[in-house]
Amino acid sequence: MSSTENDEEMLFPDITQTDRSTSFHSNVVGKIWTRLLIHLCWWLHDMYEVDGNDTKLSYIENKLAQCQSLFPAKFVLMFSDSKFLPEQQHPFLICRHDQSKTVLLVFRATVSSKSIQDVFTDMKFYSDSQIYEGDRHAGFASRAESGPVLAVVKWLRQGWKVIISGHSLGGAVSQLFTAQVIQCLVEIGLTMDQVVLRCVTFRTPQCADHNFWSSYAS
């Protein structure tokens, strides 16, 4: 193993060192992850202004290269299929670090200049009642249901660590999507103690009521 690989192995922050019962950025590792996730949320928003998937990925690769001192890892990048409209599949970015078996899934924030459907989604604030789960924001819930839940559950079952993140609309989608993932894990007999799953969002509007979140508290 080269010295560069050794450095990456030593410096790559272990998400399992963050305590779920406290603030995510309450320790050094959490602060590093928080800074990276904030950057990724903004980069994903900005890169939507760029046309072409290859150009989009190059944009993120260049941005990640600019913060190597903060985060030395090299990620495999995947972007949601641009052939789908946002209301069919909410845009997301996946950053996969194979060496540490860590996946970052970032959902895009509102981009009103490119997608008027984002604005309509934000305005669909009427409740989307769930018999056993309380009420959700209908627009955010429909976007969350378009996320890659099966892929995330598969990664978790295989021992991968998954961090789901987003800003604004992306944060609301992230929270409701994470709830879906948890529900799927429960259905296949896995508990949160058996997987490493984190959801970190920024400036997130209310996306569900107390009854909905209470059903996940245990």
Backbone as CSV, one residue per row, in Angstrom:
resi,resn,N_x,N_y,N_z,CA_x,CA_y,CA_z,C_x,C_y,C_z
1,MET,0.847,-1.197,0.000,0.000,0.000,0.000,0.881,1.246,0.000
2,SER,0.549,2.204,-0.852,1.355,3.412,-0.964,1.082,4.329,0.215
3,SER,1.961,5.352,0.363,1.785,6.299,1.464,0.486,7.080,1.307
4,THR,0.104,7.373,0.048,-1.147,8.086,-0.192,-2.328,7.274,0.279
5,GLU,-2.311,5.972,-0.004,-3.384,5.099,0.420,-3.431,4.999,1.942
6,ASN,-2.243,4.970,2.563,-2.174,4.930,4.023,-2.777,6.186,4.627
7,ASP,-2.436,7.348,4.010,-2.966,8.613,4.502,-4.486,8.625,4.410
8,GLU,-5.012,8.121,3.279,-6.449,8.135,3.099,-7.125,7.235,4.123
9,GLU,-6.502,6.087,4.372,-7.090,5.154,5.320,-7.122,5.757,6.720
10,MET,-6.060,6.499,7.075,-5.989,7.077,8.411,-6.918,8.281,8.558
11,LEU,-7.042,9.084,7.477,-7.754,10.332,7.574,-9.239,10.218,7.286
12,PHE,-9.647,9.155,6.612,-11.053,9.044,6.257,-11.899,8.956,7.532
13,PRO,-12.816,9.892,7.746,-13.586,9.922,9.002,-14.601,8.784,9.067
14,ASP,-14.608,8.080,10.162,-15.489,6.938,10.357,-16.836,7.413,10.888
15,ILE,-17.873,7.230,10.092,-19.196,7.718,10.461,-19.722,7.033,11.716
16,THR,-19.233,5.845,12.008,-19.709,5.139,13.206,-19.256,5.830,14.491
17,GLN,-18.298,6.771,14.388,-17.840,7.497,15.572,-18.804,8.609,15.979
18,THR,-19.804,8.872,15.148,-20.812,9.866,15.512,-21.904,9.203,16.336
19,ASP,-22.330,9.893,17.365,-23.319,9.365,18.295,-24.714,9.795,17.850
20,ARG,-25.587,8.832,17.598,-26.936,9.147,17.139,-27.751,9.884,18.192
21,SER,-27.373,9.785,19.450,-28.157,10.390,20.527,-27.763,11.845,20.789
22,THR,-26.735,12.339,20.125,-26.300,13.715,20.316,-26.276,14.445,18.982
23,SER,-25.963,15.725,19.024,-25.856,16.507,17.798,-24.799,15.893,16.887
24,PHE,-25.093,15.836,15.590,-24.207,15.173,14.640,-22.819,15.798,14.635
25,HIS,-22.751,17.127,14.788,-21.453,17.793,14.730,-20.893,18.079,16.127
26,SER,-21.207,17.195,17.085,-20.730,17.391,18.455,-19.291,16.925,18.653
27,ASN,-18.717,16.221,17.662,-17.311,15.833,17.762,-16.607,16.162,16.451
28,VAL,-15.302,15.932,16.395,-14.495,16.316,15.231,-14.947,15.591,13.977
29,VAL,-15.194,14.277,14.097,-15.613,13.499,12.928,-16.934,14.043,12.383
30,GLY,-17.876,14.329,13.270,-19.159,14.867,12.836,-19.015,16.208,12.142
31,LYS,-18.103,17.049,12.654,-17.876,18.359,12.025,-17.323,18.200,10.612
32,ILE,-16.420,17.239,10.422,-15.857,17.005,9.088,-16.950,16.561,8.122
33,TRP,-17.759,15.609,8.566,-18.855,15.141,7.711,-19.838,16.272,7.418
34,THR,-20.139,17.084,8.417,-21.087,18.183,8.222,-20.593,19.143,7.154
35,ARG,-19.317,19.493,7.208,-18.754,20.416,6.213,-18.828,19.827,4.812
36,LEU,-18.491,18.544,4.686,-18.546,17.911,3.369,-19.981,17.855,2.851
37,LEU,-20.919,17.475,3.701,-22.307,17.349,3.269,-22.900,18.700,2.863
38,ILE,-22.541,19.762,3.590,-23.000,21.097,3.207,-22.492,21.444,1.814
39,HIS,-21.206,21.172,1.579,-20.635,21.433,0.255,-21.369,20.636,-0.820
40,LEU,-21.586,19.353,-0.569,-22.235,18.501,-1.568,-23.650,18.977,-1.869
41,CYS,-24.375,19.416,-0.859,-25.735,19.918,-1.069,-25.729,21.129,-2.003
42,TRP,-24.802,22.038,-1.783,-24.737,23.235,-2.623,-24.208,22.907,-4.007
43,TRP,-23.218,22.033,-4.091,-22.679,21.659,-5.404,-23.738,20.974,-6.251
44,LEU,-24.539,20.102,-5.621,-25.588,19.409,-6.360,-26.616,20.403,-6.876
45,HIS,-26.948,21.398,-6.060,-27.864,22.446,-6.493,-27.281,23.207,-7.675
46,ASP,-26.011,23.617,-7.549,-25.387,24.429,-8.598,-25.159,23.647,-9.881
47,MET,-24.826,22.355,-9.763,-24.498,21.592,-10.964,-25.740,21.314,-11.803
48,TYR,-26.924,21.493,-11.213,-28.145,21.304,-11.990,-28.286,22.378,-13.057
49,GLU,-27.544,23.475,-12.866,-27.534,24.532,-13.881,-26.668,24.141,-15.074
50,VAL,-25.890,23.054,-14.920,-24.993,22.607,-15.991,-25.680,21.525,-16.803
51,ASP,-25.582,21.599,-18.118,-26.219,20.612,-18.982,-25.279,19.436,-19.247
52,GLY,-25.864,18.225,-19.334,-25.086,17.031,-19.664,-24.584,16.305,-18.437
53,ASN,-24.855,14.996,-18.360,-24.454,14.219,-17.192,-22.941,14.188,-17.010
54,ASP,-22.191,14.031,-18.108,-20.734,13.980,-18.012,-20.192,15.279,-17.421
55,THR,-20.750,16.390,-17.847,-20.324,17.689,-17.332,-20.691,17.835,-15.865
56,LYS,-21.860,17.327,-15.490,-22.288,17.393,-14.097,-21.320,16.642,-13.198
57,LEU,-20.963,15.421,-13.605,-20.051,14.620,-12.798,-18.675,15.258,-12.722
58,SER,-18.227,15.841,-13.821,-16.927,16.524,-13.821,-16.940,17.706,-12.871
59,TYR,-18.078,18.393,-12.808,-18.216,19.532,-11.901,-18.010,19.088,-10.458
60,ILE,-18.687,17.993,-10.056,-18.555,17.497,-8.693,-17.142,16.983,-8.429
61,GLU,-16.573,16.263,-9.399,-15.207,15.756,-9.231,-14.221,16.891,-9.001
62,ASN,-14.378,17.968,-9.744,-13.497,19.125,-9.575,-13.688,19.767,-8.206
63,LYS,-14.931,19.858,-7.756,-15.206,20.440,-6.450,-14.624,19.581,-5.327
64,LEU,-14.776,18.265,-5.442,-14.220,17.373,-4.427,-12.698,17.473,-4.385
65,ALA,-12.084,17.625,-5.557,-10.625,17.746,-5.618,-10.146,19.008,-4.913
66,GLN,-10.996,20.032,-4.887,-10.619,21.291,-4.254,-10.604,21.209,-2.729
67,CYS,-11.235,20.179,-2.176,-11.270,20.089,-0.710,-10.585,18.810,-0.227
68,GLN,-9.534,18.396,-0.908,-8.821,17.188,-0.512,-8.213,17.320,0.881
69,SER,-7.835,18.524,1.261,-7.265,18.701,2.595,-8.310,18.477,3.682
70,LEU,-9.572,18.763,3.345,-10.658,18.528,4.288,-11.076,17.065,4.279
71,PHE,-11.143,16.492,3.083,-11.680,15.143,2.930,-10.871,14.427,1.860
72,PRO,-9.935,13.576,2.251,-8.970,13.015,1.302,-9.495,11.895,0.422
73,ALA,-10.716,11.444,0.635,-11.214,10.253,-0.057,-11.495,10.510,-1.535
74,LYS,-11.379,9.449,-2.316,-11.771,9.471,-3.724,-13.060,8.667,-3.859
75,PHE,-14.092,9.326,-4.385,-15.406,8.703,-4.467,-15.724,8.251,-5.886
76,VAL,-16.514,7.197,-5.989,-17.172,6.838,-7.230,-18.486,7.606,-7.257
77,LEU,-18.712,8.376,-8.333,-19.886,9.240,-8.392,-20.953,8.674,-9.319
78,MET,-22.191,8.778,-8.881,-23.333,8.378,-9.705,-24.409,9.439,-9.569
79,PHE,-25.054,9.761,-10.698,-26.077,10.796,-10.710,-27.381,10.184,-11.193
80,SER,-28.503,10.642,-10.648,-29.807,10.117,-11.061,-30.037,10.353,-12.550
81,ASP,-30.866,9.524,-13.145,-31.100,9.541,-14.587,-31.793,10.834,-15.000
82,SER,-31.116,11.623,-15.823,-31.655,12.922,-16.231,-32.824,12.792,-17.199
83,LYS,-33.095,11.575,-17.697,-34.227,11.378,-18.603,-35.557,11.509,-17.857
84,PHE,-35.507,11.329,-16.536,-36.727,11.451,-15.736,-36.941,12.893,-15.312
85,LEU,-38.200,13.333,-15.341,-38.537,14.643,-14.814,-38.424,14.608,-13.288
86,PRO,-38.161,15.752,-12.651,-37.997,15.771,-11.192,-39.182,15.176,-10.436
87,GLU,-40.406,15.383,-10.969,-41.565,14.827,-10.273,-41.666,13.311,-10.454
88,GLN,-40.927,12.758,-11.435,-40.895,11.301,-11.619,-39.800,10.654,-10.776
89,GLN,-38.657,11.293,-10.704,-37.560,10.838,-9.849,-36.800,12.066,-9.374
90,HIS,-36.870,12.313,-8.069,-36.200,13.497,-7.544,-34.685,13.357,-7.759
91,PRO,-34.040,14.394,-8.313,-32.598,14.309,-8.610,-31.760,14.062,-7.365
92,PHE,-30.768,13.197,-7.504,-29.880,12.892,-6.384,-28.480,12.590,-6.893
93,LEU,-27.543,12.650,-5.977,-26.148,12.315,-6.242,-25.717,11.236,-5.261
94,ILE,-25.025,10.218,-5.757,-24.465,9.181,-4.898,-22.948,9.267,-4.961
95,CYS,-22.306,9.368,-3.803,-20.850,9.332,-3.683,-20.497,8.050,-2.919
96,ARG,-19.803,7.151,-3.583,-19.510,5.846,-2.982,-18.020,5.697,-2.740
97,HIS,-17.654,5.381,-1.495,-16.261,5.152,-1.145,-16.100,3.670,-0.823
98,ASP,-15.539,2.934,-1.766,-15.521,1.473,-1.668,-14.638,0.966,-0.533
99,GLN,-13.513,1.633,-0.303,-12.565,1.158,0.698,-13.181,1.118,2.098
100,SER,-13.980,2.123,2.417,-14.612,2.178,3.748,-16.054,1.678,3.719
101,LYS,-16.525,1.269,2.533,-17.905,0.814,2.359,-18.884,1.870,2.892
102,THR,-18.703,3.094,2.366,-19.531,4.225,2.771,-20.212,4.828,1.550
103,VAL,-21.506,5.106,1.668,-22.280,5.710,0.591,-22.909,6.999,1.088
104,LEU,-22.755,8.063,0.320,-23.422,9.330,0.588,-24.500,9.516,-0.473
105,LEU,-25.730,9.690,-0.046,-26.850,9.942,-0.950,-27.373,11.341,-0.661
106,VAL,-27.263,12.227,-1.644,-27.641,13.631,-1.455,-28.782,13.967,-2.414
107,PHE,-29.886,14.474,-1.860,-31.028,14.883,-2.671,-30.963,16.379,-2.941
108,ARG,-31.293,16.765,-4.170,-31.151,18.155,-4.594,-32.211,19.069,-3.982
109,ALA,-31.812,20.312,-3.728,-32.725,21.349,-3.235,-33.542,21.911,-4.392
110,THR,-34.457,22.805,-4.075,-35.279,23.449,-5.106,-34.413,24.248,-6.067
111,VAL,-34.650,24.066,-7.361,-33.984,24.866,-8.402,-35.090,25.482,-9.248
112,SER,-35.624,26.605,-8.784,-36.784,27.208,-9.436,-36.477,27.698,-10.842
113,SER,-35.204,28.047,-11.118,-34.852,28.558,-12.440,-34.853,27.477,-13.501
114,LYS,-34.729,26.214,-13.092,-34.661,25.108,-14.041,-35.885,24.209,-13.983
115,SER,-36.565,24.161,-12.862,-37.667,23.214,-12.696,-38.834,23.874,-11.968
116,ILE,-39.847,24.297,-12.748,-41.025,24.888,-12.127,-41.763,23.839,-11.314
117,GLN,-41.537,22.537,-11.633,-42.176,21.476,-10.873,-41.698,21.465,-9.420
118,ASP,-40.470,21.911,-9.182,-39.983,22.016,-7.805,-40.846,22.976,-6.998
119,VAL,-41.217,24.083,-7.627,-42.048,25.082,-6.951,-43.419,24.493,-6.655
120,PHE,-43.992,23.781,-7.632,-45.295,23.148,-7.417,-45.215,22.112,-6.295
121,THR,-44.104,21.376,-6.244,-43.921,20.384,-5.182,-43.895,21.065,-3.819
122,ASP,-43.162,22.167,-3.706,-43.093,22.904,-2.438,-44.476,23.382,-1.988
123,MET,-45.348,23.665,-2.961,-46.663,24.228,-2.645,-47.703,23.156,-2.312
124,LYS,-47.390,21.898,-2.544,-48.342,20.815,-2.236,-48.245,20.470,-0.751
125,PHE,-48.675,21.414,0.070,-48.478,21.256,1.512,-49.629,20.556,2.207
126,TYR,-50.697,20.206,1.471,-51.797,19.496,2.124,-51.297,18.137,2.605
127,SER,-51.929,17.625,3.657,-51.424,16.405,4.282,-51.660,15.180,3.420
128,ASP,-50.732,14.273,3.489,-50.821,12.982,2.815,-50.997,11.945,3.923
129,SER,-52.234,11.695,4.302,-52.507,10.887,5.490,-52.067,9.447,5.328
130,GLN,-51.422,8.944,6.358,-51.048,7.540,6.438,-51.771,6.964,7.663
131,ILE,-52.486,5.869,7.498,-53.348,5.343,8.550,-52.596,5.138,9.855
132,TYR,-51.381,4.579,9.760,-50.645,4.249,10.980,-49.467,5.191,11.219
133,GLU,-49.257,6.182,10.348,-48.022,6.948,10.438,-48.216,8.444,10.558
134,GLY,-49.440,8.931,10.672,-49.624,10.361,10.748,-49.640,10.992,9.367
135,ASP,-49.422,12.301,9.322,-49.524,13.058,8.076,-48.152,13.498,7.574
136,ARG,-48.036,13.499,6.252,-46.819,13.971,5.595,-47.180,15.085,4.609
137,HIS,-46.205,15.930,4.302,-46.350,16.921,3.234,-46.442,16.150,1.916
138,ALA,-47.550,16.313,1.192,-47.810,15.486,0.019,-46.743,15.648,-1.068
139,GLY,-46.321,16.881,-1.308,-45.328,17.111,-2.356,-43.988,16.479,-2.026
140,PHE,-43.510,16.680,-0.802,-42.236,16.090,-0.385,-42.318,14.567,-0.372
141,ALA,-43.472,14.037,0.075,-43.628,12.586,0.173,-43.560,11.926,-1.202
142,SER,-44.174,12.568,-2.202,-44.157,11.982,-3.544,-42.743,11.948,-4.112
143,ARG,-41.954,12.971,-3.811,-40.555,12.979,-4.267,-39.744,11.899,-3.538
144,ALA,-39.979,11.764,-2.232,-39.231,10.775,-1.452,-39.495,9.364,-1.946
145,GLU,-40.725,9.114,-2.364,-41.081,7.771,-2.823,-40.409,7.401,-4.144
146,SER,-39.824,8.387,-4.824,-39.138,8.108,-6.089,-37.659,7.780,-5.887
147,GLY,-37.197,7.826,-4.639,-35.777,7.593,-4.356,-35.373,6.123,-4.465
148,PRO,-34.063,5.864,-4.485,-33.532,4.507,-4.679,-33.538,3.677,-3.403
149,VAL,-34.744,3.426,-2.864,-34.847,2.760,-1.560,-34.308,1.332,-1.595
150,LEU,-34.559,0.598,-2.663,-34.096,-0.787,-2.735,-32.575,-0.864,-2.742
151,ALA,-31.943,0.069,-3.448,-30.474,0.087,-3.493,-29.899,0.389,-2.112
152,VAL,-30.495,1.344,-1.408,-30.002,1.715,-0.082,-30.168,0.559,0.901
153,VAL,-31.328,-0.098,0.874,-31.560,-1.239,1.761,-30.565,-2.357,1.461
154,LYS,-30.283,-2.582,0.188,-29.313,-3.614,-0.192,-27.932,-3.284,0.350
155,TRP,-27.514,-2.016,0.217,-26.205,-1.610,0.758,-26.143,-1.855,2.259
156,LEU,-27.191,-1.462,2.963,-27.207,-1.634,4.412,-27.160,-3.110,4.800
157,ARG,-27.868,-3.941,4.088,-27.856,-5.381,4.388,-26.479,-5.988,4.153
158,GLN,-25.724,-5.378,3.240,-24.380,-5.875,2.931,-23.303,-5.247,3.810
159,GLY,-23.713,-4.482,4.813,-22.754,-3.919,5.757,-22.192,-2.568,5.378
160,TRP,-22.754,-1.909,4.365,-22.296,-0.578,3.995,-22.855,0.450,4.962
161,LYS,-22.130,1.547,5.118,-22.587,2.683,5.925,-23.211,3.705,4.973
162,VAL,-24.397,4.197,5.297,-25.134,5.088,4.404,-25.470,6.390,5.118
163,ILE,-25.146,7.506,4.470,-25.497,8.834,4.970,-26.403,9.486,3.935
164,ILE,-27.579,9.924,4.360,-28.551,10.560,3.477,-28.638,12.033,3.859
165,SER,-28.566,12.908,2.856,-28.493,14.330,3.171,-29.216,15.162,2.117
166,GLY,-29.492,16.409,2.479,-30.122,17.328,1.549,-30.361,18.668,2.212
167,HIS,-30.595,19.676,1.383,-30.847,21.037,1.859,-32.225,21.475,1.380
168,SER,-33.011,22.128,2.241,-34.310,22.665,1.872,-35.224,21.543,1.366
169,LEU,-35.722,21.642,0.133,-36.541,20.568,-0.442,-35.811,19.234,-0.360
170,GLY,-34.509,19.254,-0.649,-33.716,18.026,-0.566,-33.646,17.470,0.837
171,GLY,-33.672,18.362,1.840,-33.665,17.911,3.226,-34.968,17.226,3.601
172,ALA,-36.089,17.793,3.144,-37.385,17.180,3.414,-37.487,15.817,2.751
173,VAL,-37.038,15.750,1.498,-37.038,14.471,0.781,-36.144,13.465,1.508
174,SER,-34.994,13.918,1.995,-34.056,13.038,2.696,-34.686,12.438,3.945
175,GLN,-35.372,13.269,4.724,-35.973,12.784,5.965,-37.074,11.761,5.700
176,LEU,-37.945,12.051,4.729,-39.034,11.118,4.437,-38.512,9.859,3.760
177,PHE,-37.466,10.010,2.941,-36.858,8.843,2.310,-36.216,7.942,3.361
178,THR,-35.535,8.553,4.334,-34.924,7.771,5.413,-35.981,7.003,6.183
179,ALA,-37.141,7.631,6.404,-38.235,6.942,7.080,-38.677,5.713,6.291
180,GLN,-38.706,5.829,4.972,-39.061,4.684,4.123,-38.035,3.565,4.260
181,VAL,-36.755,3.955,4.283,-35.689,2.957,4.422,-35.841,2.216,5.748
182,ILE,-36.084,2.971,6.823,-36.252,2.350,8.147,-37.427,1.380,8.133
183,GLN,-38.512,1.779,7.497,-39.681,0.905,7.426,-39.345,-0.394,6.693
184,CYS,-38.584,-0.287,5.606,-38.180,-1.485,4.855,-37.274,-2.381,5.698
185,LEU,-36.371,-1.769,6.459,-35.474,-2.553,7.312,-36.266,-3.321,8.366
186,VAL,-37.250,-2.661,8.954,-38.086,-3.320,9.965,-38.840,-4.501,9.348
187,GLU,-39.325,-4.310,8.131,-40.095,-5.363,7.470,-39.266,-6.604,7.175
188,ILE,-37.939,-6.429,7.001,-37.090,-7.596,6.738,-36.364,-8.062,8.005
189,GLY,-36.757,-7.492,9.148,-36.249,-7.983,10.426,-34.955,-7.383,10.906
190,LEU,-34.563,-6.216,10.375,-33.344,-5.548,10.826,-33.696,-4.361,11.718
191,THR,-32.856,-4.116,12.720,-33.035,-2.966,13.602,-31.955,-1.934,13.311
192,MET,-32.132,-0.727,13.851,-31.164,0.336,13.623,-29.821,0.035,14.271
193,ASP,-29.784,-0.854,15.246,-28.523,-1.247,15.873,-27.709,-2.180,14.984
194,GLN,-28.341,-2.739,13.958,-27.668,-3.689,13.069,-27.143,-3.042,11.790
195,VAL,-27.453,-1.770,11.591,-26.997,-1.063,10.396,-26.397,0.279,10.800
196,VAL,-25.671,0.895,9.869,-25.144,2.248,10.085,-25.833,3.166,9.083
197,LEU,-26.825,3.883,9.563,-27.634,4.771,8.726,-27.748,6.120,9.419
198,ARG,-27.412,7.180,8.699,-27.520,8.538,9.238,-28.277,9.409,8.243
199,CYS,-29.044,10.357,8.764,-29.708,11.359,7.930,-29.335,12.727,8.476
200,VAL,-28.674,13.533,7.652,-28.197,14.860,8.070,-28.733,15.880,7.075
201,THR,-29.584,16.790,7.535,-30.194,17.751,6.620,-29.971,19.183,7.104
202,PHE,-30.185,20.131,6.174,-29.911,21.539,6.444,-31.103,22.402,6.005
203,ARG,-31.526,23.293,6.920,-32.627,24.229,6.644,-33.833,23.497,6.041
204,THR,-34.263,22.464,6.736,-35.333,21.605,6.233,-36.706,22.089,6.690
205,PRO,-37.635,22.284,5.772,-38.998,22.654,6.168,-39.702,21.459,6.813
206,GLN,-40.764,21.743,7.572,-41.510,20.660,8.193,-42.122,19.783,7.103
207,CYS,-41.888,18.482,7.213,-42.353,17.572,6.163,-43.317,16.516,6.681
208,ALA,-43.534,16.442,7.989,-44.466,15.482,8.580,-44.842,15.954,9.975
209,ASP,-45.933,15.392,10.502,-46.389,15.822,11.814,-45.810,14.959,12.935
210,HIS,-46.168,15.327,14.169,-45.638,14.632,15.339,-46.011,13.148,15.334
211,ASN,-47.230,12.837,14.925,-47.665,11.433,14.920,-46.808,10.583,13.989
212,PHE,-46.446,11.173,12.842,-45.621,10.444,11.887,-44.266,10.106,12.501
213,TRP,-43.591,11.120,13.066,-42.252,10.896,13.600,-42.279,10.071,14.872
214,SER,-43.353,10.145,15.631,-43.443,9.343,16.852,-43.420,7.855,16.542
215,SER,-43.939,7.487,15.380,-43.959,6.072,15.014,-42.568,5.520,14.751
216,TYR,-41.582,6.417,14.561,-40.205,5.989,14.314,-39.299,6.200,15.529
217,ALA,-39.841,6.780,16.578,-39.005,7.154,17.728,-38.359,5.957,18.396
218,SER,-39.058,4.837,18.437,-38.509,3.653,19.113,-37.464,2.961,18.268
